[in-house]
Amino acid sequence: MTDETDSSARLAAFPVNLSRRSSGAGTRVLKRLTVNQRTTCRWSLAEEIAGCEQAGLGGLGLWRPKLTENGEQHAIESIRESGLAVSSLSWAGAFTGVYDYSYVDAVEDARGALALAAALRAATLIMVSGPRRGHTRRHARRLVVDGLRSLADAAAGAGVTLVLEPMRSPEFLSWTFLNTIDDTLEILE
């Protein structure tokens, strides 16, 4: 939802601006490949950074709960020192109300997530709609659209692209009412 040229430039530069790394075995470096912290949930941030460097990967997709658990400022400093890019920060949103958050709480939390994404120089901030939670589909849709609109200018200014994620599996009903790409594109239009 940011200006297309800004976000395209940010994503096109990811992580090409990093110096070439060696994976230790002298194999080709996979600078445009990242790993999401959700797949390395038992590793510490230091282990993830070392693992990415050893594998020759260009960056990490970060998970907010894991960063908060270990200290956001420490994470920012560690990522910057490593030279790894941040492909994404997950997640913010849930504008329809979840975990006893109101719409206003969700927007405020998303602003904090956006500030963290900017500090991490993340290319994207992953957004989820939240479940319908008794809302009509039309009202839930309006809450998500309004929430995204309230963040759009700040995201553009920070050079962070907002990404709205649909989820298909039944276990994700507590995360989102957007279950298809078509549902998601309808919100974005």
NORBEL-V774780 format. One record per run of one state. SS is the DSSP state (a for helix, b for strand, c for the rest). FROM is the first residue (numbers start at 0). TO is the last residue. If there is no record, write none. Layout:
# NORBEL-V774780
ss=SS from=FROM to=TO
ss=SS from=FROM to=TO
This chain:
# NORBEL-V774780
ss=c from=0 to=2
ss=a from=3 to=12
ss=c from=13 to=28
ss=b from=29 to=35
ss=a from=36 to=39
ss=c from=40 to=43
ss=a from=44 to=54
ss=c from=55 to=55
ss=b from=56 to=62
ss=a from=63 to=69
ss=c from=70 to=70
ss=a from=71 to=81
ss=c from=82 to=83
ss=b from=84 to=92
ss=c from=93 to=101
ss=a from=102 to=118
ss=c from=119 to=122
ss=b from=123 to=127
ss=c from=128 to=128
ss=b from=129 to=129
ss=c from=130 to=135
ss=a from=136 to=157
ss=c from=158 to=159
ss=b from=160 to=163
ss=c from=164 to=168
ss=a from=169 to=171
ss=c from=172 to=174
ss=b from=175 to=175
ss=c from=176 to=179
ss=a from=180 to=187
ss=c from=188 to=188
